[in-house]
Amino acid sequence: MACSNVKECACPKKECPNNGQCCACIIKHKETNSLPFCLFLDNNGDKSLANFYKTLKKRFEPNVLEEN
């Protein structure tokens, strides 16, 4: 399977060797249990899957109190 690179990458980390190389980026993030910036733009710097689920829960259950 061939993977074409994107023309404009949404990730702000332009120094990353995987910037604009979607397949390599997805593989790297899968190995580190995190999400690429393009799939989780409102992450406040935390790309972990736990934060992703927490953010989704807030989005779909707006009355749930935030854990501190």
N, CA, C and O of each residue as an XYZ file, in Angstrom:
272
protein
N       0.849     -1.178      0.000
C       0.000      0.000      0.000
C       0.889      1.235      0.000
O       1.772      1.371      0.847
N       0.662      2.109     -0.926
C       1.430      3.351     -1.009
C       0.757      4.416     -0.146
O      -0.468      4.449     -0.022
N       1.551      5.258      0.432
C       1.030      6.347      1.252
C       1.550      7.658      0.679
O       2.754      7.913      0.679
N       0.641      8.479      0.197
C       1.094      9.779     -0.299
C       1.181     10.769      0.847
O       0.420     10.704      1.812
N       2.101     11.662      0.722
C       2.252     12.714      1.722
C       1.203     13.790      1.474
O       0.752     13.986      0.346
N       0.825     14.479      2.536
C      -0.119     15.578      2.397
C       0.628     16.823      1.942
O       1.842     16.926      2.121
N      -0.086     17.753      1.363
C       0.557     18.985      0.916
C       0.680     19.984      2.052
O       1.688     20.682      2.163
N      -0.343     20.055      2.899
C      -0.313     20.967      4.035
C      -0.646     20.179      5.296
O      -1.757     19.671      5.448
N       0.313     20.084      6.183
C       0.134     19.343      7.428
C      -0.355     20.299      8.512
O       0.176     21.401      8.652
N      -1.366     19.885      9.282
C      -1.927     20.735     10.335
C      -1.043     20.799     11.578
O      -1.226     21.677     12.421
N      -0.103     19.896     11.696
C       0.735     19.838     12.893
C       1.686     21.034     12.945
O       2.333     21.353     11.947
N       1.775     21.692     14.097
C       2.667     22.843     14.224
C       4.140     22.443     14.379
O       5.021     23.299     14.299
N       4.409     21.168     14.597
C       5.798     20.720     14.798
C       6.458     20.474     13.448
O       6.615     19.332     13.016
N       6.837     21.553     12.794
C       7.416     21.469     11.453
C       8.786     20.797     11.460
O       9.238     20.320     10.419
N       9.455     20.748     12.611
C      10.772     20.108     12.694
C      10.671     18.587     12.821
O      11.686     17.896     12.735
N       9.477     18.063     13.022
C       9.286     16.623     13.155
C       9.581     15.936     11.822
O       9.115     16.392     10.779
N      10.346     14.849     11.844
C      10.657     14.147     10.595
C       9.422     13.532      9.932
O       9.457     13.215      8.743
N       8.331     13.361     10.688
C       7.105     12.792     10.125
C       6.109     13.850      9.673
O       5.028     13.505      9.195
N       6.445     15.124      9.811
C       5.532     16.196      9.415
C       5.217     16.069      7.924
O       6.121     16.079      7.090
N       3.940     15.952      7.600
C       3.518     15.810      6.219
C       3.589     14.388      5.698
O       3.273     14.139      4.535
N       3.999     13.450      6.542
C       4.078     12.040      6.157
C       3.091     11.262      7.026
O       3.457     10.671      8.042
N       1.848     11.282      6.601
C       0.756     10.772      7.427
C       0.943      9.332      7.910
O       0.742      9.049      9.091
N       1.322      8.429      7.022
C       1.466      7.020      7.426
C       2.513      6.863      8.529
O       2.273      6.171      9.518
N       3.662      7.497      8.364
C       4.726      7.407      9.369
C       4.272      8.048     10.684
O       4.590      7.553     11.765
N       3.540      9.133     10.583
C       3.049      9.820     11.780
C       2.060      8.948     12.548
O       2.148      8.833     13.770
N       1.130      8.341     11.839
C       0.134      7.470     12.485
C       0.821      6.287     13.171
O       0.475      5.934     14.298
N       1.786      5.683     12.494
C       2.518      4.556     13.086
C       3.218      4.988     14.361
O       3.142      4.295     15.375
N       3.900      6.126     14.323
C       4.628      6.633     15.506
C       3.669      6.876     16.669
O       3.958      6.504     17.806
N       2.527      7.501     16.381
C       1.581      7.806     17.457
C       0.888      6.550     17.972
O       0.555      6.474     19.155
N       0.667      5.575     17.116
C       0.084      4.309     17.565
C       1.031      3.632     18.547
O       0.598      3.084     19.561
N       2.323      3.673     18.243
C       3.330      3.056     19.111
C       3.460      3.766     20.456
O       3.877      3.153     21.438
N       3.107      5.051     20.512
C       3.246      5.818     21.751
C       1.905      6.081     22.439
O       1.832      6.884     23.369
N       0.843      5.405     21.980
C      -0.485      5.570     22.587
C      -0.924      7.025     22.646
O      -1.448      7.485     23.661
N      -0.710      7.737     21.562
C      -1.121      9.131     21.508
C      -1.767      9.401     20.158
O      -1.763      8.544     19.274
N      -2.314     10.586     20.009
C      -2.969     10.952     18.764
C      -2.195     12.040     18.053
O      -1.627     12.917     18.703
N      -2.161     12.002     16.736
C      -1.533     13.086     15.981
C      -2.328     14.377     16.153
O      -3.535     14.344     16.390
N      -1.660     15.487     16.036
C      -2.280     16.797     16.189
C      -3.494     16.947     15.272
O      -4.512     17.505     15.682
N      -3.394     16.454     14.035
C      -4.474     16.639     13.062
C      -5.771     15.945     13.484
O      -6.850     16.339     13.041
N      -5.682     14.929     14.324
C      -6.874     14.222     14.774
C      -7.400     14.739     16.111
O      -8.508     14.385     16.514
N      -6.632     15.559     16.791
C      -7.007     16.003     18.127
C      -6.495     17.419     18.330
O      -5.559     17.642     19.098
N      -7.111     18.378     17.640
C      -6.609     19.745     17.621
C      -6.755     20.478     18.951
O      -5.923     21.326     19.272
N      -7.785     20.174     19.725
C      -8.013     20.902     20.977
C      -7.446     20.139     22.174
O      -8.176     19.819     23.112
N      -6.145     19.848     22.139
C      -5.560     18.989     23.167
C      -4.785     19.732     24.249
O      -4.341     19.105     25.211
N      -4.610     21.026     24.128
C      -3.855     21.815     25.112
C      -2.492     21.200     25.413
O      -2.002     21.272     26.540
N      -1.891     20.597     24.396
C      -0.560     20.028     24.561
C      -0.520     18.585     25.028
O       0.545     17.968     25.018
N      -1.653     18.034     25.438
C      -1.702     16.658     25.931
C      -2.360     15.780     24.868
O      -3.578     15.817     24.695
N      -1.556     14.994     24.159
C      -2.074     14.164     23.077
C      -2.338     12.728     23.511
O      -2.518     11.853     22.664
N      -2.363     12.473     24.806
C      -2.579     11.109     25.289
C      -4.010     10.657     25.003
O      -4.927     11.471     24.898
N      -4.178      9.349     24.881
C      -5.518      8.812     24.666
C      -6.417      9.088     25.864
O      -7.617      9.311     25.703
N      -5.845      9.075     27.059
C      -6.640      9.364     28.260
C      -7.230     10.775     28.183
O      -8.396     10.982     28.517
N      -6.421     11.741     27.744
C      -6.925     13.103     27.615
C      -7.966     13.198     26.501
O      -8.936     13.948     26.616
N      -7.766     12.441     25.428
C      -8.732     12.426     24.333
C     -10.092     11.954     24.841
O     -11.112     12.578     24.550
N     -10.114     10.849     25.606
C     -11.364     10.328     26.137
C     -11.990     11.300     27.130
O     -13.210     11.469     27.157
N     -11.157     11.935     27.940
C     -11.647     12.923     28.902
C     -12.312     14.090     28.168
O     -13.372     14.564     28.576
N     -11.681     14.548     27.081
C     -12.227     15.644     26.291
C     -13.538     15.237     25.624
O     -14.490     16.017     25.598
N     -13.589     14.012     25.082
C     -14.831     13.525     24.480
C     -15.950     13.445     25.511
O     -17.095     13.802     25.233
N     -15.605     12.975     26.698
C     -16.612     12.857     27.757
C     -17.190     14.231     28.094
O     -18.400     14.378     28.267
N     -16.314     15.235     28.185
C     -16.786     16.600     28.451
C     -17.701     17.085     27.330
O     -18.710     17.746     27.576
N     -17.331     16.747     26.096
C     -18.102     17.207     24.939
C     -19.483     16.573     24.897
O     -20.462     17.246     24.575
N     -19.576     15.282     25.220
C     -20.840     14.574     25.095
C     -21.614     14.451     26.398
O     -22.789     14.084     26.386
N     -20.975     14.752     27.515
C     -21.649     14.757     28.811
C     -21.339     16.087     29.497
O     -20.567     16.123     30.455
N     -21.936     17.181     29.013
C     -21.571     18.513     29.494
C     -21.847     18.755     30.976
O     -21.298     19.699     31.545
N     -22.664     17.951     31.609
C     -22.982     18.162     33.020
C     -22.047     17.408     33.962
O     -22.200     17.508     35.179
N     -21.098     16.667     33.437
C     -20.151     15.915     34.253
C     -19.141     16.904     34.836
O     -18.580     17.724     34.111
N     -18.917     16.824     36.130
C     -17.951     17.714     36.778
C     -16.548     17.340     36.371
O     -16.225     16.161     36.228
N     -15.719     18.338     36.185
C     -14.320     18.115     35.799
C     -13.535     17.617     36.993
O     -13.676     18.137     38.099
N     -12.684     16.580     36.765
C     -11.833     16.051     37.826
C     -10.633     16.957     38.009
O     -10.038     17.401     37.027
N     -10.275     17.231     39.225
C      -9.073     18.031     39.525
C      -8.193     17.327     40.484
O      -7.139     17.846     40.851
